[in-house]
Amino acid sequence: MSQDLMNYDRMTQLALRGVVRDAIRRVIREDGLPGAHHFYITFLTRFPGVDIDESLAKKYPEEVTIVLEHQFWDLKAHDDSFEVTLKFGGVPKYLFVPYTAISRFHDPSVGFAMQFDPPEEMVENTLEPESQNKPKTPLTLTKLQPETSPKNKAPKQKTGGKAKSSSKDKPNKPAKKTAAKESAKADDENKIVSLDAFRKK
């Protein structure tokens, strides 16, 4: 199988996070959650662009799950992020969360859930702790273009020839049969949407 120079995995991840944005926007339009719907949103607290109270960041150093159901205020849905005020221990706390920081979205009222792969920014920071001090521009839902390293960028060809791929590009790994069975089972039970469903078996 040839290398995916289009970065379809990345684009699919961003597109699916757009579902979260549209769900939040509907709540805002209807001035509340319709019917029995309510959202569990898990996001990475260390992701670039996340703005949460320092006490919450210390209590949840990796990720936190919030619930949008009865008590929430000032909910806003931007193109690439959302903000809301929730009570933690009876104290209102302001949250600003990029959609790319979300790792899981769940609406238990209808058994719908989406789980996302860790963003590349978090993987790089985990493998290279010193890179945390370097400024990074988070991926956004409005920027679906594949990321290309300037050092490995091939020159433009006017004749329409194919540019050589970087040696750092990793080919897609074929999904294991057991993983496919587990994914299918989970879809039947909880309607969980994952990126594996879009890859070739």
C-alpha positions as CSV (number, residue, x, y, z in Angstrom):
1,M,0.0,0.0,0.0
2,S,1.4,3.4,-0.9
3,Q,1.9,6.2,1.6
4,D,-1.0,8.5,2.4
5,L,0.4,11.9,1.3
6,M,-3.1,13.4,1.6
7,N,-3.2,12.8,5.4
8,Y,-6.7,11.4,5.3
9,D,-6.5,10.2,8.9
10,R,-5.8,13.7,10.1
11,M,-8.6,15.2,8.0
12,T,-11.1,12.6,9.1
13,Q,-10.2,13.3,12.8
14,L,-10.8,17.0,12.4
15,A,-14.0,16.5,10.4
16,L,-15.4,14.2,13.1
17,R,-14.6,16.8,15.8
18,G,-16.8,19.1,13.7
19,V,-19.7,17.0,14.8
20,V,-19.0,18.1,18.4
21,R,-19.0,21.7,17.3
22,D,-22.3,21.3,15.4
23,A,-24.0,19.5,18.4
24,I,-23.0,22.4,20.7
25,R,-24.2,25.0,18.2
26,R,-27.6,23.3,18.1
27,V,-27.8,23.5,21.9
28,I,-27.1,27.2,21.7
29,R,-29.7,27.7,18.9
30,E,-32.4,25.9,20.8
31,D,-31.5,27.6,24.1
32,G,-30.9,24.3,25.8
33,L,-30.4,20.6,25.2
34,P,-33.3,19.0,23.3
35,G,-35.2,16.1,25.0
36,A,-33.0,13.9,27.1
37,H,-29.8,14.7,25.3
38,H,-26.7,15.5,27.3
39,F,-23.0,15.5,26.6
40,Y,-20.0,14.0,28.2
41,I,-16.9,15.7,26.7
42,T,-13.4,14.6,27.6
43,F,-10.5,16.8,26.7
44,L,-6.8,17.0,27.2
45,T,-6.0,19.7,29.8
46,R,-2.4,20.1,28.6
47,F,-3.3,20.7,25.0
48,P,-2.1,24.0,23.4
49,G,-4.9,26.6,23.6
50,V,-6.8,25.0,26.5
51,D,-7.7,27.6,29.1
52,I,-8.9,26.3,32.5
53,D,-8.6,27.3,36.1
54,E,-5.2,26.5,37.6
55,S,-6.8,24.5,40.4
56,L,-8.4,22.2,37.8
57,A,-5.2,21.9,35.8
58,K,-3.4,20.6,38.9
59,K,-6.3,18.3,39.8
60,Y,-6.6,16.9,36.3
61,P,-3.0,17.1,34.8
62,E,-3.9,14.9,31.8
63,E,-7.6,15.0,30.9
64,V,-10.9,15.8,32.4
65,T,-14.5,14.9,31.5
66,I,-17.2,17.6,31.7
67,V,-21.0,17.2,31.5
68,L,-23.3,19.5,29.7
69,E,-26.7,18.8,31.0
70,H,-28.5,20.9,33.6
71,Q,-26.2,23.6,35.0
72,F,-23.9,25.4,32.5
73,W,-23.6,29.0,31.5
74,D,-22.3,31.2,28.7
75,L,-21.9,28.4,26.3
76,K,-20.4,29.6,23.0
77,A,-19.3,27.6,20.0
78,H,-16.6,29.1,17.8
79,D,-15.2,27.6,14.5
80,D,-12.3,26.0,16.3
81,S,-13.2,26.0,20.0
82,F,-16.0,26.3,22.5
83,E,-16.2,28.0,25.9
84,V,-18.5,27.4,28.9
85,T,-18.8,28.0,32.6
86,L,-19.5,25.0,34.8
87,K,-19.5,24.4,38.6
88,F,-16.8,22.3,40.2
89,G,-17.4,21.7,43.8
90,G,-20.1,24.4,43.7
91,V,-17.7,27.0,42.4
92,P,-18.2,28.3,38.8
93,K,-15.2,27.7,36.6
94,Y,-14.6,29.1,33.1
95,L,-13.3,26.7,30.4
96,F,-12.0,27.4,26.9
97,V,-11.4,24.2,24.8
98,P,-10.2,23.8,21.2
99,Y,-12.1,21.0,19.5
100,T,-8.7,19.4,18.7
101,A,-8.2,18.9,22.4
102,I,-11.2,16.6,22.7
103,S,-10.5,13.0,23.1
104,R,-14.0,11.6,23.6
105,F,-17.6,12.8,23.0
106,H,-20.5,10.8,24.4
107,D,-24.3,11.3,24.4
108,P,-25.5,8.5,26.7
109,S,-29.2,9.3,26.0
110,V,-28.9,7.7,22.6
111,G,-25.8,5.6,23.1
112,F,-23.7,7.7,20.7
113,A,-20.0,8.2,21.3
114,M,-16.9,9.2,19.3
115,Q,-13.3,8.6,20.4
116,F,-10.4,10.4,18.8
117,D,-6.8,9.6,18.4
118,P,-4.4,11.7,20.5
119,P,-3.4,14.8,18.5
120,E,0.1,14.8,17.1
121,E,1.0,17.7,19.3
122,M,0.5,15.7,22.4
123,V,2.4,12.7,21.1
124,E,5.4,14.9,20.2
125,N,5.3,16.5,23.7
126,T,5.2,13.0,25.3
127,L,8.1,11.7,23.3
128,E,10.2,14.9,23.5
129,P,9.6,16.7,26.9
130,E,11.9,19.6,25.9
131,S,9.6,20.4,22.9
132,Q,7.0,21.6,25.4
133,N,8.9,24.9,25.6
134,K,8.7,25.4,21.9
135,P,5.7,27.4,20.6
136,K,3.3,25.3,18.5
137,T,0.3,26.2,16.4
138,P,-2.5,23.8,17.2
139,L,-4.4,22.2,14.3
140,T,-7.8,23.7,13.7
141,L,-11.0,22.5,12.1
142,T,-10.7,25.3,9.5
143,K,-7.1,24.2,8.5
144,L,-7.4,20.8,6.9
145,Q,-4.2,21.0,4.8
146,P,-1.6,18.3,5.5
147,E,1.4,19.3,7.6
148,T,4.7,19.4,5.7
149,S,8.1,19.9,7.3
150,P,10.0,22.9,5.6
151,K,13.2,20.8,5.5
152,N,11.6,17.9,3.7
153,K,9.3,20.0,1.4
154,A,9.8,19.0,-2.2
155,P,10.1,21.7,-4.9
156,K,7.0,22.5,-6.9
157,Q,6.9,20.9,-10.3
158,K,5.2,22.7,-13.1
159,T,4.8,19.6,-15.1
160,G,2.5,18.0,-12.5
161,G,5.1,15.3,-11.5
162,K,4.7,13.6,-8.2
163,A,6.8,15.0,-5.3
164,K,8.9,12.5,-3.3
165,S,7.5,11.7,0.1
166,S,9.5,12.4,3.3
167,S,11.3,9.5,5.0
168,K,9.5,10.5,8.2
169,D,6.0,9.8,6.7
170,K,4.7,6.6,8.2
171,P,2.6,4.3,6.1
172,N,-0.9,3.4,7.4
173,K,-0.8,0.2,9.6
174,P,-3.3,-2.4,8.5
175,A,-6.0,-2.9,11.1
176,K,-5.9,-6.3,12.9
177,K,-8.8,-8.7,12.5
178,T,-9.4,-8.8,16.3
179,A,-9.5,-5.0,16.5
180,A,-12.1,-5.0,13.6
181,K,-14.3,-7.5,15.5
182,E,-14.1,-5.5,18.7
183,S,-14.8,-2.2,16.8
184,A,-17.9,-3.8,15.1
185,K,-19.2,-5.1,18.5
186,A,-18.7,-1.7,20.1
187,D,-20.5,0.0,17.2
188,D,-23.5,-2.3,17.7
189,E,-23.7,-1.6,21.4
190,N,-22.8,2.0,21.8
191,K,-22.6,3.4,18.2
192,I,-19.0,4.4,18.9
193,V,-17.4,6.1,15.9
194,S,-13.7,5.6,15.5
195,L,-11.2,6.4,12.7
196,D,-10.7,2.6,12.1
197,A,-14.1,2.5,10.5
198,F,-12.8,4.8,7.7
199,R,-9.6,2.8,6.9
200,K,-9.3,0.0,4.4
201,K,-9.2,-3.4,6.1
